[in-house]
């Protein structure tokens, strides 16, 4: 799904101390790609934002079941993420459960994770 672009530069959502986010931001800087960074530990993630991302990517791709935040959840909380509504509510309450980085690209598309080759194509730069 593509949404109407609301910005001229990629908007990177994540947590500054996440290794993948660090690599992604360093790659953007090395390529000279201006971007906006949104720390969702500080800014939070709105329900509307999560719904847009889930519509574009699928809620299952957004939910980070590999991280320490997920592993620290009690089984009842993990079970509450068995469907879209429960997973989105849990991710809104605990933004660390959102896979990172989530990028809103100027063309309105949304991606999750870091792929230099894909990002180079989207940003119109060399994949080196």
C-alpha positions in Angstrom: 0.0 0.0 0.0 1.2 3.5 -0.8 0.0 6.5 1.2 0.3 10.2 0.1 3.7 11.6 0.7 3.9 14.1 3.5 7.6 14.9 3.5 10.5 15.3 1.0 13.1 13.1 2.8 12.8 9.6 4.1 11.4 9.6 7.7 13.2 6.9 9.7 11.4 5.7 12.8 13.3 3.7 15.4 15.4 3.7 18.5 18.8 5.4 18.4 20.7 2.6 20.2 19.3 -0.2 18.0 22.2 -1.6 15.9 20.1 -1.9 12.8 18.9 1.7 13.1 22.5 2.8 13.6 23.7 1.0 10.5 20.8 2.3 8.5 21.4 5.9 9.6 25.1 5.6 9.0 24.4 4.2 5.5 22.1 7.1 4.7 24.7 9.6 5.9 27.4 8.0 3.9 25.3 8.2 0.8 24.5 11.8 1.4 20.8 11.1 1.8 19.1 13.7 4.0 16.5 12.1 6.3 14.4 12.8 9.4 14.9 10.5 12.4 12.0 9.9 14.8 12.9 8.2 18.1 9.7 6.3 18.9 11.0 5.7 22.5 10.6 9.4 23.0 7.9 10.4 20.5 5.8 7.2 20.9 3.9 5.6 18.0 0.3 6.7 17.5 -2.5 4.2 16.8 -3.0 5.8 13.4 0.6 5.4 12.5 0.7 1.8 13.5 -2.5 1.2 11.5 -1.0 2.8 8.4 2.2 0.8 8.7 0.2 -2.4 9.3 -1.9 -1.7 6.2 1.2 -1.2 4.2 3.3 -4.1 5.6 1.1 -6.4 7.6 1.0 -6.3 11.4 3.0 -9.6 11.5 6.0 -7.9 9.8 5.9 -5.0 12.3 5.9 -7.1 15.5 9.4 -7.9 16.7 9.2 -11.3 18.3 13.0 -11.7 18.3 14.0 -8.9 20.7 14.5 -8.8 24.4 11.3 -6.8 24.9 9.2 -9.7 23.5 11.1 -12.3 25.5 10.5 -10.4 28.7 6.8 -10.3 28.2 4.7 -12.7 30.2 2.9 -15.4 28.2 -0.5 -13.6 28.6 0.9 -10.4 27.0 2.5 -12.4 24.2 -0.8 -14.2 23.6 -2.6 -10.8 23.4 -0.6 -10.2 20.2 -2.2 -13.2 18.4 -4.3 -10.9 16.2 -3.9 -7.4 14.6 -5.9 -5.5 17.3 -3.9 -7.0 20.2 -0.6 -6.7 18.4 -1.1 -3.1 17.5 -2.2 -2.2 21.0 0.8 -4.0 22.5 3.2 -2.2 20.0 1.6 1.2 20.9 2.1 0.5 24.6 5.6 -0.8 24.1 7.2 0.8 21.0 10.3 -1.4 21.4 8.1 -4.2 20.0 8.1 -2.6 16.6 10.7 -3.9 14.2 13.2 -1.3 13.2 13.7 0.8 11.3 10.3 1.7 9.8 10.8 4.1 7.0 8.2 6.3 5.4 9.7 7.2 1.9 8.9 10.4 0.0 6.8 8.4 -2.5 4.5 7.3 0.3 5.7 3.8 0.6 6.6 2.2 3.9 9.4 -0.4 4.6 10.6 -2.1 7.7 14.2 -3.3 8.2 17.4 -2.2 6.5 18.4 -3.4 3.0 21.2 -1.3 1.4 20.3 -2.5 -2.1 16.6 -1.7 -1.7 17.3 1.6 0.0 19.8 2.6 -2.8 17.1 2.0 -5.4 14.6 4.0 -3.4 17.0 6.8 -2.7 18.4 6.9 -6.2 22.0 6.3 -5.1 24.7 3.7 -5.7 24.4 0.5 -3.6 28.1 0.5 -2.8 
